[in-house]
């Protein structure tokens, strides 16, 4: 739709709907942000990364026709990926795609209504700020931020602009996770007493791109734009393409994997962030020049900041050196267990009659329940499949771009998971017990603010 046609529709329609929007209890400003049901939503892609190509693009293609969305442009600072993105998108969507050298050029196109952001971890916050200040809604991959400075800045920008931002924490669009949240928040589970989170792989090539590294030349990219607000250092092709191995471009394990699982802790408990974190780990096996751990264990203390007598512990473990255990999320209460790997609630570990009677108490045992049965129209595949979760999450974002309702994973969810990520990273790097200063919104390692 051309700008002139948009202007005509806006001027002629707004004059005739004042009574209608008043009846809806909406201001003219709020109504003006709603994209018409018959108006196509044009999307730009900021960063043609593997995450976008392999997960977000298929999810978008799954529903873009029925929702009347389209992708019309792609930006990437590396010439190779920019041209690759242009070619793949043109083939998938069957129309021309404009390629832009950087985000500024893409955001200058006023026909673009919204963007996907799947750039490097440390860039997500700043790129989201640029997008919302330019008037665009955004689907922003996690982690939202790797420093509190970036985290506070992106939260403020999104809140100030009122744009729709979906954080890529796709568990929030999973029906089994929604059922788990309802069960816990509804009081049926009882107070959480412990959470065990596990994310293991055995993949020496994980996050490495040796073939691509050989192809990346400084003259074909924009190294200064890549660094954004990180300290300057000479061009390094590995840090450009294998950024998840290097700090301060990524925290590695916390930002990539822990951010997903710790987000469910915040969601289910209603708590925004940990009270404290301790962590250790190291580079025990993959001696490939990386700076981020291949093995990490973090222990979190959660609970009200003003009441240290209540709360629970979260144990997160991850190793890239042995895959036994894979990915698990297990919640414990005094009455039993919720296992999000099997999608089962059970009385396992609950207070049985014998142990309760010894203390003059009543037994406390949860029933045997399937989370799949609690959720409407759900199968095991639909509950746990990563691709299915992403499809549902992208669709939720697209629906919210039109309705202006808050998406399943709003910016606050990203802000909170970023606090936990930054705390875990700080604890690992300093070897200290890390806390969060509620007043200043800073991560504290001892009496010092953690930055890099």
Residue pairs with C-beta under 8 A, 6 or more apart in sequence:
1 39
1 40
1 111
3 110
3 111
6 39
9 36
9 39
10 32
14 28
14 31
14 32
17 31
18 28
21 27
21 28
21 30
21 31
24 31
30 404
33 162
33 404
34 402
34 403
34 404
35 41
35 113
35 401
35 402
37 68
37 402
38 68
39 68
40 68
40 69
40 70
41 67
41 68
41 69
41 70
41 113
41 114
41 398
41 401
41 402
42 69
42 70
42 71
42 72
42 111
42 112
42 113
42 114
43 60
43 69
43 70
43 71
43 72
43 112
43 113
43 114
43 115
43 116
44 71
44 72
44 73
44 74
44 75
44 100
44 106
44 107
44 109
44 112
44 114
44 115
44 116
44 136
45 52
45 71
45 73
45 74
45 75
45 85
45 89
45 115
45 116
45 118
46 75
46 103
46 106
46 115
46 116
46 117
46 118
46 119
46 127
46 131
47 75
47 76
47 117
47 118
47 119
47 120
47 123
47 127
48 74
48 76
48 81
48 82
48 84
48 85
48 88
49 81
49 118
49 119
51 118
51 141
52 116
52 118
53 85
53 88
55 386
55 387
55 390
56 116
56 118
56 139
56 141
56 390
56 394
57 88
57 89
57 92
58 387
58 391
59 387
59 390
59 391
59 393
59 394
59 395
60 69
60 71
60 116
60 394
61 92
62 391
62 394
62 395
63 69
63 391
63 394
63 395
63 398
64 70
64 71
64 398
67 395
67 398
67 399
67 402
69 398
70 93
70 95
71 89
71 93
71 97
72 97
72 98
72 109
72 111
72 112
73 97
73 98
73 99
73 100
73 106
73 109
73 112
74 82
74 85
74 86
74 89
74 97
74 98
74 99
74 100
74 106
75 82
75 99
75 100
75 101
75 102
75 103
75 105
75 106
76 82
76 85
76 99
77 101
77 102
77 221
77 222
77 225
77 226
78 216
78 220
78 221
78 240
79 220
79 221
80 215
80 216
80 220
82 99
82 100
82 101
83 99
85 97
85 99
86 97
86 98
86 99
89 97
90 96
90 97
98 109
100 106
100 109
101 222
102 222
102 225
103 127
103 130
103 131
104 130
106 112
106 115
107 115
107 130
107 131
107 134
107 136
112 136
113 136
113 137
113 401
114 136
114 137
114 138
114 139
114 164
114 401
115 131
115 136
115 137
115 138
115 139
116 138
116 139
117 124
117 127
117 128
117 131
117 138
117 139
117 140
117 141
118 141
118 168
119 127
119 141
120 226
120 243
120 249
120 250
121 143
121 146
121 243
121 244
121 249
121 250
121 251
121 255
121 256
122 146
122 147
122 150
122 228
122 230
122 243
122 248
122 249
122 250
123 226
123 228
124 140
124 141
124 142
124 143
124 144
124 145
124 154
125 144
125 145
125 146
125 150
125 151
125 153
125 154
126 150
126 153
126 154
126 228
126 229
127 140
128 138
128 140
128 144
128 154
128 157
128 158
128 165
129 153
129 154
129 157
131 137
131 138
131 163
132 138
132 157
132 158
132 161
132 163
132 165
133 157
133 161
135 161
135 163
136 163
137 163
137 164
137 165
137 397
137 401
138 163
138 164
138 165
138 166
139 165
139 166
139 168
139 394
139 397
140 165
140 166
140 167
140 168
140 414
141 167
141 168
142 167
142 168
142 169
142 255
142 259
142 260
142 263
142 414
142 417
143 251
143 254
143 255
143 256
143 259
143 414
143 417
143 418
143 421
144 151
144 154
144 167
144 411
144 414
144 415
144 417
144 418
145 151
145 154
145 414
145 415
145 418
145 422
146 248
146 250
146 251
146 255
146 418
146 421
146 422
146 425
147 248
147 422
147 451
147 452
148 418
148 419
148 422
148 441
148 442
148 443
148 450
149 451
150 229
151 415
151 418
151 419
151 422
152 441
154 411
154 414
154 415
155 411
155 412
155 415
158 165
158 411
159 411
164 397
164 400
164 401
164 404
164 406
164 407
165 407
165 410
165 411
165 414
166 393
166 396
166 397
166 400
166 407
166 408
166 409
166 410
167 409
167 410
167 411
167 413
167 414
167 417
168 390
168 393
168 409
169 259
169 260
169 263
169 393
169 409
169 413
169 414
169 417
170 260
170 386
170 389
170 390
170 392
170 393
170 409
171 177
171 260
171 263
171 264
171 267
171 389
172 178
172 263
172 267
172 393
172 408
172 409
172 413
173 389
173 392
173 393
173 395
173 396
173 408
173 409
174 383
174 384
174 388
174 389
174 392
175 375
175 376
175 377
175 378
175 382
175 383
176 340
176 343
176 371
176 372
176 375
176 378
176 383
176 384
177 264
177 267
177 340
177 383
178 375
179 371
179 372
179 374
179 375
179 378
180 264
180 268
180 331
180 338
180 340
180 371
181 267
181 268
182 374
183 189
183 338
183 345
183 369
183 371
183 374
184 192
184 268
184 269
184 331
184 338
185 268
185 270
189 331
189 333
189 335
189 338
189 345
189 366
190 333
190 334
190 335
190 364
190 366
191 310
191 312
191 333
191 334
192 268
192 269
192 312
192 331
192 332
192 333
193 312
193 332
193 333
193 334
194 312
194 313
194 314
194 315
194 331
194 332
195 265
195 312
195 313
195 314
195 315
195 329
195 330
195 331
195 332
196 314
196 315
196 328
196 329
196 330
196 332
197 258
197 261
197 262
197 265
197 314
197 315
197 316
197 317
197 328
197 329
197 330
198 316
198 317
198 318
198 325
198 326
198 327
198 328
198 329
199 253
199 257
199 258
199 261
199 316
199 317
199 318
199 326
199 327
200 317
200 318
200 319
200 320
200 322
200 323
200 324
200 325
200 326
200 327
201 319
201 320
201 323
201 326
202 320
202 321
202 322
202 323
203 320
203 323
204 286
204 288
204 320
206 320
207 242
207 244
207 245
207 252
207 256
208 242
208 245
208 288
209 241
209 242
212 241
213 237
213 238
213 241
213 242
214 237
216 237
216 240
216 241
217 237
218 235
218 237
221 240
223 235
223 240
226 240
227 233
230 248
230 249
231 248
231 452
233 239
238 245
238 246
238 289
239 246
239 249
242 290
243 249
243 250
244 250
244 252
244 255
244 256
244 292
245 252
245 288
245 289
245 290
245 291
245 292
246 290
246 291
246 292
247 291
247 292
247 425
247 429
247 452
248 452
250 256
250 292
251 292
251 421
251 422
251 424
251 425
252 290
252 292
252 293
252 296
253 281
253 292
253 293
253 296
253 318
253 320
254 296
254 298
254 420
254 421
254 424
254 425
254 428
255 421
255 425
257 318
258 298
258 316
258 318
258 420
258 421
258 424
259 417
259 418
259 420
259 421
261 316
261 329
262 300
262 314
262 316
262 417
262 420
262 421
263 409
263 413
263 416
263 417
264 329
264 340
265 271
265 300
265 302
265 314
266 272
266 273
266 413
266 416
266 417
266 420
267 413
268 331
269 302
269 312
271 302
271 303
271 304
272 416
272 419
273 416
273 419
273 420
273 423
273 436
274 300
274 301
274 302
274 314
274 419
274 420
274 423
274 436
275 301
275 302
275 303
275 305
275 308
275 311
275 435
275 436
276 300
276 301
276 423
276 433
276 434
276 435
276 436
277 298
277 299
277 300
277 301
277 420
277 423
277 424
277 426
277 427
277 433
277 434
278 298
278 299
278 427
278 433
278 434
279 296
279 297
279 298
279 299
279 424
279 427
279 428
280 296
280 297
280 428
280 431
281 293
281 295
281 296
281 297
281 428
282 293
282 294
282 295
283 290
283 292
283 293
283 294
283 295
284 294
284 295
284 321
285 294
285 295
285 320
285 321
286 294
286 320
286 321
293 428
294 319
294 320
294 321
295 318
295 319
295 320
295 321
296 316
296 317
296 318
296 319
296 424
296 428
297 315
297 316
297 317
297 318
298 315
298 316
298 424
298 427
298 428
299 313
299 314
299 315
299 316
300 313
300 314
300 315
300 316
300 420
300 423
300 424
301 311
301 313
302 311
302 312
302 313
302 314
303 310
303 311
303 312
304 310
304 311
305 438
316 424
327 341
328 339
328 340
328 341
329 339
329 340
329 341
330 337
330 338
330 339
330 340
330 341
331 337
331 338
331 339
331 340
332 338
332 349
333 350
333 366
334 350
334 351
334 364
335 347
335 350
335 351
335 364
335 365
335 366
336 345
336 346
336 347
336 348
336 349
336 350
336 365
336 366
337 345
337 346
337 347
337 348
337 349
337 350
337 366
338 344
338 345
338 371
339 345
339 346
340 371
343 370
343 371
343 372
343 380
343 383
343 384
344 368
344 369
344 370
344 371
345 366
345 367
345 368
345 369
345 370
345 371
346 366
346 368
346 369
347 365
347 366
347 367
347 368
350 363
350 364
350 365
350 366
351 361
351 363
351 364
351 365
352 363
352 365
353 363
356 362
356 363
356 364
357 363
371 383
372 378
372 379
372 380
372 383
375 383
381 388
382 388
393 408
393 409
396 407
396 408
397 407
399 405
400 406
400 407
419 436
419 443
422 443
422 450
423 434
423 435
423 436
423 443
424 434
426 432
426 434
426 443
426 445
426 450
427 433
427 434
427 445
429 450
430 445
430 446
430 450
432 445
432 446
434 443
434 444
434 445
434 450
435 443
435 444
436 442
436 443
436 444
437 443
437 444
442 449
442 450
443 449
443 450
444 450
